Amino acid sequence: MRKSKYKDEKRIKQFGLKLREIRKKKGVSQETLAYTTDLHLSQIGRIERGEINTSISFVFLFADTLGVAPAEFFDFENGDRV
């Protein structure tokens, strides 16, 4: 498989970690998030592990579902782990 020179794996992983952090803070299981967003459970897991890149449409869907601003998923520039 050919890697895209535009794929930013570090930030994809950071986004996934932030999604997991916010989801857990809100007390929402992966199963519930999958059900409410109409995504497959395995897709939620792959996004949270940073294995796949997600679309901006899903960022807004996650934000609406979890009751946060979309920008919160990108609050990882200063020192978040990966």
HUUR-V411923 format. One record per pair of residues at least 24 apart in sequence whose C-alpha atoms are under 8 Angstrom apart, sorted by sequence separation. I is the first residue (numbers start at 1). J is the second residue. D is the distance in Angstrom with one decimal. If there is no record, write none. Layout:
# HUUR-V411923
I|J|D  I|J|D
This chain:
# HUUR-V411923
37|61|6.8  37|62|7.3  20|48|5.8  37|65|7.3  19|48|6.3  33|62|8.0  36|65|7.2  18|48|7.9  16|47|5.4  17|48|5.7  16|48|3.7  17|49|6.9  33|65|7.6  15|48|7.5  16|49|5.7  17|50|7.6  16|50|5.2  13|48|7.3  15|50|7.3  13|49|6.3  14|50|7.3  13|50|3.9  12|50|5.3  13|51|7.3  12|51|7.8  12|52|7.5  26|66|7.0  9|50|7.4  12|53|6.1  23|66|6.8  22|66|7.8  22|73|8.0  18|72|8.0  19|73|6.1  18|73|5.6  18|74|7.5  18|75|7.8  15|73|5.9  18|76|7.5  15|74|6.3  14|74|8.0  15|76|7.7  14|76|6.6  14|80|7.3  14|81|7.2  14|82|6.3  13|82|6.7  10|82|6.8
